[in-house]
């Protein structure tokens, strides 16, 4: 169940009487608006002699810096960005706080939901770091903090140790749902800051039911241990945050559920960036989660906070989402008498929004096999006429109970009105009965956005065929200064550890994975920014999950033994997998230039990404194209200005570096002469050699200072042409 719906159900349990003081609804985001409607009747739990009241972690914007004002309403400031605060706010104070003249906006959303071998080669990762034993090493993320905020971490996995296995590279770990809260200085959960504490804690509290974070961190920065499944920035230091998603609610007390929001997630990002600043190192964060962007601009304070966090040497990469195979959006134009579709969702509730400036009818129809059976038709004026513009009712239609909660309010983006529909059904939504929704009114323009599920066409009324997969990019990837990553597809199947072929076909040859969400954002900006392989990506998994689910192994491809434990490696698919690839590459770029900003990264994408024919760039499917680690690094190092430099590794030549001795090894005797040129990072040629025809190897001595150099091979044989980077 999506956390948005879980929290909505919780609100409905509490809702029974009107709020004593009318809140300033225009100031409160829609999700929080439900809390203000229920606070007067919220049941309060007794703990000993104390009554506990729910509180929420939220963004709050004041007209000026004034933490004393927050204290007057029992709020606890948790972070500050000028006059924008993240604060713990008692739910029963939301109404009064929203009416204070210094409060301009209060906002929160539920936390997001979850969204390497072949992938490494496609985006030229070996060419920047030379991770295989036969290649010299260059850029590996050393000296960079790789942050990962996710869920389901196995802190003991050997892929998170250094290549000698002597040291764990996890420097800090904050678990939002840790039960070690006595004496903890963290808003929720606890953090672990020493090697001993991290080793003793061993895994996030949820690692026996989720292993997502282990996989994504392995992609971003795992060494691979004794497997081919090495991640990208495998010499970076790790700072990890295990936040909370839908599955984690089993670890959270009901009265604490509102503490886990998008504002809490920003506290996690700040924790990672603060540690990097403390260490004096650049940092990139991989975040493979997200929630639907809201049609009224509900995320504007979130975007502002993120804008304050990122900057030179501080990069946040977030997944675009996996809703690209679902139709969830349509627009009704003026002149169309009506427009709509059938609704389908595997669940007993649905949530959607309509944005319009115009008066129109909204029609909800339940069908039997012969056609329309029961109809609910409301005019927008019917809703606006209700107290607080809130229309609520419970109806019996075709023997099914529907609970409607429809609220209207002005969008914070423009002068439009937004209508929120929360519909709860006593049976599965659109499976056990057929349901359509339609916007009616010849003179009206309107947009429709479905949170989860599908808009589909049925033969019962084929004219209701609206819906496409646009506007499906998740927040915070939709934020202007967050690098948003979509996914491409190459591998359509893999062989698991039981030697069985598993088919998981989402595309081929680098096309967009059919699941990968597409833009634009709801305010018209192009997203995603970049794509990377995300289909059938192989990486580390949690040994603790394996212990709890010993038969859940269909996607497992291998096992490793370390310190008496068995560690799995498995295949996963999604923008969750492409995101840490991009973040890992950016970590390697930050090693070369520590002050890269989000704007610098986008500029590098615009000049170096691999772009498919038939598109203009950037676009809402591929952004600037598929990331190319090596071309981007050449651009950063200014080596791309060398006219003869190749942006590809030679196909049939490999390089070995021992001390100052460089050896070029050929797969077979060369049929032609090969010319070698060595460049420094200023693009100056330092040495030139001719390797004669029939050679199987060639060695040269490099009497140069420590640093990075480029080696260029040129030949009439295209398989013996290319360049590489070496580090002395």
N, C-alpha and C positions, 0 to 999 in steps of 0.2 A: 504494500500500500504506500502511495506517495505520502510523504510527511505532511504536505499541505492538507490532504484529506484527513489524515489522522488527527491533526490539530483542529481541523474544522469540526470533526465528530466530537472531540473533547469540548470544544466551545458549545456545541449544541446540547451536550449533557448538562452544562451549567446554565443554559439560557432559560429564564422563566419570568423575569420581571423587567420592566423598563429601567433605564439608567436614570438616577435621580437628577443629575445635572446633564444637560445636553452638551455633548462634547463638540469641539470644533472639528468636524469630520474632514474638512478640506486640509487640515494639518496632519492627519493621521493616515498612514498607508492602509490599503484595504484589509490586509491580513490582520493588522493590529486593530482595525475597526471592529472586528468580531469580538476581540477581547474587551473593548470598551462597552459593548452591548451586553456582555454577560457579567461584568465585574460586580454589579450590585448583588447578584444572587450566587456568587461563587461559593461553593462549600469550602470551609477552612478546616484543615486537618489539625488535630491536637497532637502535639509532641510533648509529652510530660505535662508541664503546667503552661506551655506556650501554645498559642494559636499560630499556625503557619499560613501565610498567604502567598499565592503564586506571584512570581515576578518574571519580567521578560527582559532579555538583552536586546537593546534597540539603539538605533542612531537617533540623536536629537540635535536639531539645529536651533541655536538661540540668536537673537539679534546682536549679541555681544558676549564675550567670555564672562561667564557668571556661574562658577561651580556651586556657589552658595545657594543659588536658586534651586538647583537640583537637590541639594541637601534638604531644603525646606519641604520637598515632596517625598522624602525618604529614598531618593535615588542615590546610587553609588556610581560615581564616574569611574570608568575602566580604562579609557583612552581619550585623548584630546587632539583635535586637529584645528587649532584656532577656536572658533565658536561652534565647531561641530564636535559632538561628544559621542562616544559609545558608553552607555550607562545601563546599569541594572535598575529597572523601573518597576515598582510594585504595580500590579495590574489594577488594583482598586484606585490608584492615583492617576491613571492615564487620562481619565475624563477631565479632572480638575487641572492637571498639568497642561493639557492641550488648549485650555482656555486662557492660559496666562499670556499676556501680550508680548512677552519676550520670546515665546516659543513660536517658531515659524514652521516646523516640520518634525514629526516623529515617524520613524520608519523601521520596519523589520520584515523579513521574510523567513520562511523555514529554511533550514540548512539544505544544501543541494543533495541530489541523488547521484549514484554512481553512473557514470557514463563508460631472441633478437637477431637472430642470425641473419636471415634474408634481409630484414629491414635495415640492418647496419650497412650492408653492401649497397643497397639501392640509393641511399642518400649520401654515399661516399664518406661514411664515418672512418673506415680504416685509413683513408687517405689523409685524415687530419691527425690521427693518433697512432696509427700503425700498431693495432692491438695484437695482431698475431705474432708469434715468436720470431718469424723470419723477417719482420720489418722493423726499421728503426722507429723509436718513439718520439712523438712531438707533442701534440696537445691532447691532454687527458683530463682536464678540469682541475689539475693540481693548483692549490692556492685559492680555490673558489668554494663557496658554501653552496651545496646543492640542497635546497629545501624541498620537501615533499609533504603536502598536507593531504591526508587520505585516511583510509580505515583498513584495519586488518594487517598489522605488521608483525613479522617474526624477527625480533631483534637479534636472534642467535644465528641467523642464516649466514653461512660462510661467505656468500657473495658480498656481504657488507663489511667484511674485513679487508685489510690491505692485501696486496698480491703475495706477501710473505706469510700471511695468516697470523702475524704477530700482534696485530692491533685492530680493534673494531673502529671503523670510521664514523660511527654514529656518535656525535658529540653532545647532542641534546635531544631529549624526547619528551613531549608533552602529550599526555593521554587525557582527552576531555572527559572520558567516562571512567577513569581510574577510581577505585574505591579508597585509595590512600589519601583521603582528603583532610585528615587530622593534621593540622600544622601546615597545610599546603598554602602557598601564597598565590596560587592561581585561582581565577574566577570560578572555574569548574575543574574537576579532576585534580591531577598533580603532574609535576614534571620531574625528570630524572636527569641530573647534570654531571654525573661522574661515571667513568667506565664501570666501576663496581655496581653502582645503582642501576645502570642500564642492563648490565649482565644479570643482575639478580631479578629485575622485573621481567626480563626475557621476552615478553610479547605484549602487545596491546590487549586490553581486556576483551576485545571482540575478535581476537585472532582465531578462535576456535569455530566461529561462524562466518567470518569474512576473511578473504586473503588478498583483496584488491590492492592494498597499499604495498604489500610485499612484491607483487608483480610489477607495479608501476615504478617502484624505487629500483628494482632490479634492472628495468629497462633504462632508467635515467642514469644509474651510477653503479650497477653491480659489476664485480670483477669477473663473474662467471664461474669462479672457483675452478673446478676440473671439467667444465663443459664448454661447448662453443657459444653459450648463451651470455656472452659478455655484454654489459650495458655500455653506455656512451662515455660519461664523465667518470670513469672508474677509479680515478685518483682524487676525486673531490672529497671534501668533508661533508658529512650528512647532518642535517638538522631536521628532525621529523616531528610532525604533529598529527596525532590521530584524533580527528574531530568526530562528529556524530551524524549519522544518516538514519534512514528509516529502520534498518535492522537493529540499530543500537538502542532503540527505545526500550528494549527488554532490560537494559541496564540502568534506565533513568526513572527516578520516582516521578509519578504523574504530576506532582506539584512543581517539579523542576523542569518539566518538558519545554516550557517557553524560554528557558535560558539558552537553548541551543538553536541559534538563528544565524542569519547571514552576518549579523554584527559580531557574534561570537567567532565565526570563521575569520573575520578580519582581525580579531585579536590573535588568532593563530598565525596569520601572515605577518603581523607586526612582531610576534615572538621570534619568528625566523629572521626577519630583517634586523631586528635589534641584536640578535646574537651575531650576525655577520658584521654589523657595525662595531660591536664590542671586540671582534677579532681583527678588525681592519681589513676585511676581505670583501670582494664583490660577491653577489648572491643572485641566484635565480631560483624561483619556486615553481614546482610542477603541481598543478591542481586539476585532477581528473574527476571533477564533480560539477554540478550546476543545477539550476532550477530555471523554469521558463521565465523569459523576460516578460515583464508585465506591461499591459497595454496603456496604463495611465502614467507611466514614469515612476513606478513605485521604487525603482532602484537608484534614484538620483543621488541620495545621500551615500549609498554604497559606492557608487562611482566616484563621488567626491572624496571619500575616505581612501579608496584605492589610488586615486590620482595623487593623494598626499604621500602614500607609501612608496610608490615606484618612482624611479628616476635614474640618474647615472649610476651604474653598478648595482641596480636593484630592479630586477625584471620578474614579472609574474606571467606565467603561461597557463592558460586554462583551456579546457576542452570545449569544442563547439557543441557537443551533445550527439546523441544517437537517435534523433527523431526525424532524420532525413527520409526514412521510408514510410512516414506517416503523413497523411493529409490533415492538417490542423488549422488552416487559415483560409479565409476567403474574404473578398471585398464586394459589397453590393454597390453598384454604381447608380447614380440618378438616371431615371428612365427605365430601369428594370423594375417590373411590377413586384417581383419577389425573387428571393434567392435563398437556398438552404440545402440541407443534406441530412442523411441519416447518421445518427450518433452510435458509436461502438466503443465500449471500454470493458475490459475484463475486471469488473468490480461492481459494486452496488451504489456507486455515486459518480457524479461527473461535475466538472467545474469549467465554465467558459465565460468569456467576456465579450461585450459588444461596445463599440465606441462609435458615437454619432453626434452630429449637431442637430439632427432633424427629428421630428416626430414620426414614429413608425409603429407598426404592430409587430409583436413577437409571438410566434405560434409554435406550440409544443404539441405533437400529435403522437398517439399510441395506435399502432395498427394491429389488426388481426390478419388472417390469411387472405381475406377478401378486400382489404383496403382500410381506410381510416376508421377508427372506432371511437376513441375519445380525444377531445381537443381542449387545450388550454390556450386561450388567446388573450394577450394583454397589450394594451397600448402603453407607450412610454409615459404618457400622462397619468395612467393608472398608478404607476409606481411612484412618480414624482409627487402625487397627491397624498401619499401615505406619510405618516409621521416618520421623520428622519429619512424619508424616501426609501423606506424599507417595506417590502411586500413579502409576507410569510404566510404559508398555508400548507395544509396536508390534504392531498386528494387521492381518491380511489379511482384508478383508471384501468379498465380491463382486469380487475381483481388484483392489481398491483398498487401498493401504497407508495406515493411519491411525496417527499417533503421538499418544498421549495423555499429558498431563502434568496431573495433578489433585492439587491441594494444599488441605488444610483448615487453618483457623486461626480463632481467635476474633475476632469483629468488635470494633473499637474503639468502636463506637456503643452496644453492648448486649451481652447475654450470648449472642447467637446465634453459631452457627458459619457460616463462609463457605467455600464450595467453589469454587475456581477451576478452570475447565476450559479448557486450551489444547489444541486439536485441530488437527493438521496433516494434510492429505490430499494424496495424490499427484495428484489431479485437482480440477477446480473444485468448490467446496463447494456441493452441492445442485443443481448444473446437470447435471453429467455422471453423477450418481447422486442418488437421493432419500434424504434423511436426516431422521429425526425424533428428538426428545429428549422424554422424559416423566418426570415426577415421580410416584411411586407410593407410596401409603400412606394408608389411610383416616383415620388419627388425626393426620396430619402437616399442619402449615401451613408454607408456604415461599414465597419470592419468587425469581423468575428475571429476570435482566437480561442481554440480549445487547448486546455492545459495538458491533458494526456488522452490517449486513445486515437480514434480515427474518424474522419468524415468519409462515408462510403455511399455508394449508389445502390439502391435496391429496385427490383422490378415492380414493387408495389407502387412506386411513384418515380419513374426514371427522370422526371424533370428536376428532381432534387439531387443535383450532381455537383454542387459547389465544393471547392476545397483543393488546396495544393500544399506542397511541403515547404513552402517558403516561410520566412520569419520564424524559423525553428531553432535558431542559435540560442544557447543557454546563457544565463548570467552566472558568473561574472565575465565569461568570455566575451560578452557583448559590450563590456565597458570600453571606452575609447582608448585607454592606455594599457589595457591588458592584451597580451599577445594571444589571439584566439586560434586554436589549432583544429583543423578538420583532418579526415583520414582518407588515405588511398588504399587500393587493394591490388595485390600481386598474387599471393598464394591462395588457391581455392581449397586446399586440403592439406592434411599433415598425417604423419604416421605416429600413433601413440605408443606408449611403453609396452602395450600388449601386442604390438606389431599389427594393429588394425588401422586401416585408412579411415580418417574422419573427414568428411566433406563439409566445408563451411564456406560457401561460395557467395561472395559479395561483390565480385567484379574481378578484373584482370588488367594487366599491363599498365598499372599506375592510374587507372581511372578512379574517380571518387567512389569510395565505398558506399554502397547504396544506403547504408544507415546514417552516414555522416550528415549532420544538420547543415542547413544552408540559410543564408541571409536573404534580404537585408535585415538589419535591426528594425525595431518598430518605429524608430525615428529616422529611418532611411539610410543609415550608414552601412558600408560594405563590410561584411564579416562572412567567413573567417578571414584571418590575415594570411594563413599559410596552411599547407597540408603536409602530412608525412605518413608513412606506412602504418596502418593500424589494424590490419586484418591478419589473423592467425599469427600473432607475434609471440615468440617463445621467451619466457623469463622465469624468475624464481617464484616459488609458492611457499606458503606457510607450513612448516612441519607440525604445528599445533592443530591446524585445520585438518591435516592428513590423519593425525591421531584420532580426531573426533569424527572424521568421515572417511574411514579406510576404504570404502567401496566407491567413493566419488572420484574416479580416476580416468574417466573416458578421455579427458583432455590433457592428461599427464603424459609427457613425452620421455621423461628420464628421471632417475633418482641419483642422489649423491649421499655418501656417508661422511659424517664429520662429528668427532667427539661423541661417538656412540648414538647419534641421532640420524634419522633418515630424512633427507630434504628433497622435496619434489620440484620439478620444473614442468611448466605446462604452457599450453597455448591459450591466448585470450584475444578477443576482438573488440574494437571500439575506438572512439576518439580518446578514451582513457589510455590507450596504448600509444597512439601517435603523439599525444601531449608530452610525455616524458622523453620521447626521442628528440622533440624540438627543444625542450628545456635542457637536456643533456648537451646538445650541440651548442646552445647558447652559453652553457657553462664553459665549454672549450673555447668559444669565442671570447668570453670574459677573461680567460687566462691570458689571451693575446692582448686584449684591450679592456682593462678592468672598469673603465668609466662609460661603457656603452649604455645608452639610454633606450627606452622603448622606441623612440623615434628613430634612433640610429639603427636598431634592429629592423624596423620596417623598411628603411632605406636600403639596407643590405638585401632584404628579401626582394625588393623591387628590381635590383640589378643582377641577382645571382640565382634566383629560383629557377627550377626546371619548369617550363610552361608547355602545356598541351596545345596543339594546333586547334584552330576553330574558336578560340575564345579571345576576348580582350581582357586585359589585366589591370588592376585587381578585379575580381568578380566574386559573386556570392556563393560559388561552389568551391573554388580553389584558392581564393584570396590572390596572393601574388604568385602562387604556384607551389610546387613541392620543394621543400628546403634542400639545399645542397651544401653540406658541411664544408667541403673542400673549397668550392668556389667562394663561399662566404668568407672563409679564413684568408684566402688569397686577397680578397678585397680589403679585409681589415688590415692585413700586413702590407698593403700597397703593392703586392707582387703582381697583381693583375695588370699593372701598367707595363710589365715586361712584354714586349710584343710577341716573343716566341714561347712564352710560358704556356704549358698545357694545363688545362683544368681537369685532366683525368689522369688516373694512375695507369702505367703501362700494363697491358694485359699479360704479357709473357716474360716479364722481368720482375724480380723482387730484390729487395735491398737488405743488407745486413750491416750493422754498425757495431764495431768493437773498438772502444777507445776512440782513436782518431783514424781508424782504418775502415773505409767504406768499401764493401764488396757488392757488385751487381751480379746476380745469378740469373741465367737464362734457362728456360724450360728445355730448350734444345739448341744445338749449335746455330748461331746466327747465320742466316742466308745472305745478309747484306751487312755493310758497315753501319755502326751506330755511333752517333756523335753525342758526347756528354758535356754539359756546361753546368758549373756550380755558381749560384748567385747568393749574395748576401741580401738582407732584408731591405737594403736600399736599391736593389735591382741591379747592382754592379756585378758583372761576371768576374769571378775570382780564379777559376781554372777551366780549361777546356781539354778534352781527351777524345781521341778517336779509337773506338773498339773495333778491331778487325773482324772481317767476315769469318765465320767458323768458330767464334769464341763461345765458351760455355760460362765463363765468368770473367770479371775484370775488377781489380782492386786498385784503390788510390789512397794516398795518405793526405789528410786534411790538417795542415799545420795552422789552424785558425783558433781564435779565442772561443770561449764558450758562447753558445747562442744557437739560433735557428737559421738554417740555410735551405735553399731550394736546389734540388737536383733535377735537371731537365735532360731527357733523352729525345733525340730526333733521329728519324730513319725513314727510308722509303717503305719500310714494312710498318703499317699502322699499328700492329700489335706490339711493336717495340718502341712506340712513342708515348710520351707522357712525362709527368713530373711527380716528385714527392718532396716532403719536408723531412729534414733530419735535425736532431738536437745534439750538439756537442757539449 
